């Protein structure tokens, strides 16, 4: 079942589910795999923070019959904008990024401090795919049909969720090109929201800080390419990565694909 609040004719063609209280809620279905199959719609969703969902949004999402919500945010982030547990049967919050988990106070102040910049973003994308308990739970959920549909999300739905989405698509046999396409779509969904935020900050911060914020707010190919290359550099191929990081054998991978692909 496909559901939207306003973009009935466009979805699922562009995968974006337009909601009043979230900007980056997307169905990951429709991507073709390298063996000619495609990802089913209605099973895998990615999103930004969901604390602003309206009653209209919640009613619309009820129709998706979500089973699992995986929240990658830190405790502080989740307290600032709690995810409505009504969306799914199981809610799990597992921090995907220890840098985000270690920060306190306002996210705006942290970003303005310059602690997050192009170099630290690249370093984060290189580290996220490894020894990550959040992605382990994600892969366990994919291995259990009863845990699907699932929505995985963070604050913006770009970095932690972007890497999680890339891992899902690579497990399913999607090409790097389409993984990148899915990642870069975030610039379209979050762009207006981020530009509005930057405009609101323009009177508070100097231009160098604003340039840095614009850089880290964007989905950039170099970020995702860093993740993809880090996996291959470390393990040589994706099957070895999934086996070593998550214990997924080729046989288990094929069972997941049998259920999630068509």
C-alpha positions in Angstrom: 0.0 0.0 0.0 1.3 3.4 -0.9 0.2 6.5 1.1 0.9 10.2 0.9 -0.6 13.3 2.3 -0.2 15.6 -0.7 1.9 14.0 -3.5 -0.4 11.2 -4.5 0.4 11.3 -8.2 4.2 11.6 -7.7 4.7 8.8 -5.1 6.1 6.2 -5.4 7.9 7.5 -8.5 10.2 9.9 -6.6 9.9 7.9 -3.3 9.3 11.0 -1.2 6.3 10.8 1.2 5.2 14.4 1.7 4.4 15.1 5.4 3.6 18.2 7.3 6.1 17.6 10.1 9.0 15.8 8.3 10.9 16.8 5.2 12.9 13.7 4.3 10.6 10.6 4.8 11.3 8.3 1.8 10.4 4.8 0.6 13.6 3.0 -0.5 11.7 0.9 -2.9 12.1 0.9 -6.7 15.9 0.8 -7.0 17.0 -1.9 -9.5 19.7 -4.3 -8.5 22.7 -5.5 -10.6 20.9 -8.8 -11.2 17.9 -7.1 -12.7 15.5 -7.2 -9.8 14.1 -4.3 -7.9 13.6 -3.3 -4.2 9.9 -3.7 -3.2 8.0 -0.6 -2.1 6.5 -0.5 1.3 9.1 -2.4 3.3 12.1 0.0 3.8 11.8 3.6 4.8 14.4 6.3 5.7 13.6 9.6 7.4 14.7 12.7 9.3 13.5 13.4 12.8 9.9 12.6 13.4 9.1 14.6 16.5 7.2 17.2 14.5 4.7 14.9 12.9 1.2 16.1 13.0 -2.0 14.1 13.6 -2.6 14.1 9.8 0.9 12.7 9.3 0.4 10.0 11.9 -2.9 8.9 10.4 -1.2 8.7 7.0 1.7 6.7 8.3 -0.7 4.3 10.2 -1.5 2.9 6.7 2.1 1.8 6.3 1.7 -0.6 9.2 5.3 0.0 10.3 6.7 -2.8 12.5 10.1 -1.3 13.5 11.5 2.2 14.2 15.2 2.5 14.4 16.4 5.8 15.8 20.1 6.6 15.3 20.1 9.7 17.4 21.8 10.4 20.8 19.8 10.6 24.0 20.0 14.4 24.0 18.7 14.6 20.4 15.8 12.2 21.1 14.8 14.1 24.2 14.7 17.3 22.2 12.4 15.8 19.6 10.9 12.5 20.7 9.9 10.0 18.0 6.2 9.1 18.3 6.2 5.4 19.2 2.8 5.0 17.7 4.4 4.8 14.2 5.7 1.2 14.8 5.3 -1.8 17.0 9.0 -1.8 18.1 11.0 1.4 18.8 14.8 1.1 19.3 17.1 4.0 19.8 20.7 3.0 19.2 23.3 5.7 18.7 25.0 5.4 15.4 27.6 8.1 15.9 29.5 8.6 19.2 30.4 12.2 18.2 26.7 13.1 18.2 26.1 11.1 21.4 28.9 13.0 23.3 27.5 16.5 22.5 25.2 18.3 24.8 23.4 21.6 24.6 21.9 23.0 21.5 22.8 21.4 18.2 23.0 24.9 16.7 25.7 25.9 19.1 27.7 22.7 18.4 27.5 23.3 14.7 28.5 26.9 15.0 31.5 26.0 17.0 33.2 24.6 13.9 33.7 21.2 15.5 31.9 19.7 12.6 33.5 20.6 9.3 34.4 19.1 6.0 37.3 17.1 7.3 35.4 15.7 10.3 32.5 14.8 8.1 34.8 12.8 5.9 36.3 11.1 8.9 32.8 10.3 10.3 31.7 8.7 7.0 34.9 6.6 7.0 34.1 5.3 10.5 30.4 4.8 10.5 30.2 1.5 8.7 32.5 -0.3 11.1 31.7 -1.9 14.6 28.4 0.0 14.7 25.7 -1.5 16.9 23.0 0.6 15.3 23.7 -1.0 11.9 24.0 -4.4 13.4 20.4 -4.0 14.6 19.4 -2.7 11.2 20.8 -5.9 9.6 19.2 -8.1 12.1 15.9 -6.4 11.3 16.4 -7.1 7.6 17.0 -10.7 8.4 13.6 -11.0 10.1 10.6 -10.5 7.8 8.4 -10.0 10.8 10.4 -6.9 11.7 9.4 -5.2 8.4 8.4 -2.6 7.3 11.1 -0.6 9.1 11.9 3.1 9.2 15.4 4.1 10.2 16.1 7.7 10.9 18.3 10.3 12.6 18.0 14.1 12.8 18.2 15.2 9.2 18.1 11.8 7.5 21.3 12.5 5.7 24.5 11.2 7.5 23.7 8.3 9.9 20.6 7.4 7.9 22.4 7.9 4.6 25.1 5.4 5.6 22.5 3.0 6.9 20.5 3.3 3.6 23.7 2.7 1.6 24.4 -0.5 3.6 20.9 -1.8 2.9 21.1 -1.1 -0.8 24.5 -2.7 -1.1 23.3 -5.8 0.8 20.5 -6.0 -1.8 22.9 -5.8 -4.7 22.2 -2.2 -5.8 25.0 -0.4 -7.7 27.2 2.3 -6.2 25.7 4.7 -8.8 22.1 4.2 -7.5 23.3 4.2 -3.9 24.8 7.7 -4.6 21.6 8.7 -6.3 19.5 7.8 -3.2 22.0 9.7 -1.0 22.0 12.8 -3.1 18.2 13.0 -3.2 18.5 14.4 0.4 19.6 17.7 -1.1 16.2 18.0 -2.8 14.2 17.0 0.2 16.1 18.9 2.9 17.4 21.8 0.8 14.6 24.3 1.5 14.6 23.5 5.2 18.3 23.9 5.5 18.3 27.2 3.5 15.6 28.6 5.8 17.7 27.6 8.8 20.8 29.2 7.4 18.9 32.4 6.7 17.7 32.5 10.3 21.3 32.2 11.5 22.7 34.8 9.1 22.4 37.5 11.7 24.0 35.6 14.5 27.2 34.2 12.8 29.9 35.4 10.5 30.1 34.3 6.9 32.9 31.7 7.5 30.7 29.9 10.0 27.8 30.0 7.7 29.9 28.6 4.8 30.9 25.8 7.0 27.3 25.1 8.0 26.3 25.1 4.4 29.0 22.6 3.7 28.1 20.1 6.5 24.4 20.4 5.9 24.7 19.3 2.3 24.8 15.7 1.0 28.1 15.6 -0.9 29.3 12.8 -3.1 32.7 12.8 -1.4 31.1 11.9 1.9 29.3 8.8 0.6 32.2 7.9 -1.6 34.3 7.8 1.5 32.0 5.2 3.1 31.9 3.0 0.0 35.7 3.2 -0.5 36.4 2.5 3.2 34.5 -0.7 3.1 36.3 -2.0 0.0 39.7 -0.8 1.3 39.1 -2.7 4.6 37.4 -5.9 3.4 37.9 -6.1 -0.4 34.3 -6.8 -1.3 30.8 -6.4 0.2 30.2 -10.0 1.0 33.2 -10.1 3.2 32.2 -6.9 4.9 28.7 -8.2 5.7 30.0 -11.5 6.9 32.6 -9.9 9.2 30.7 -7.0 10.5 27.2 -8.6 10.9 27.7 -12.3 10.4 25.6 -12.4 7.2 26.6 -15.3 5.0 25.9 -15.3 1.3 23.0 -17.8 2.0 21.5 -15.4 4.5 22.0 -12.5 2.1 20.1 -14.4 -0.6 17.2 -15.1 1.8 16.9 -11.4 2.6 17.0 -10.6 -1.1 14.3 -13.2 -1.8 11.9 -11.4 0.5 12.8 -7.8 -0.1 13.3 -7.9 -3.9 11.0 -8.7 -6.8 
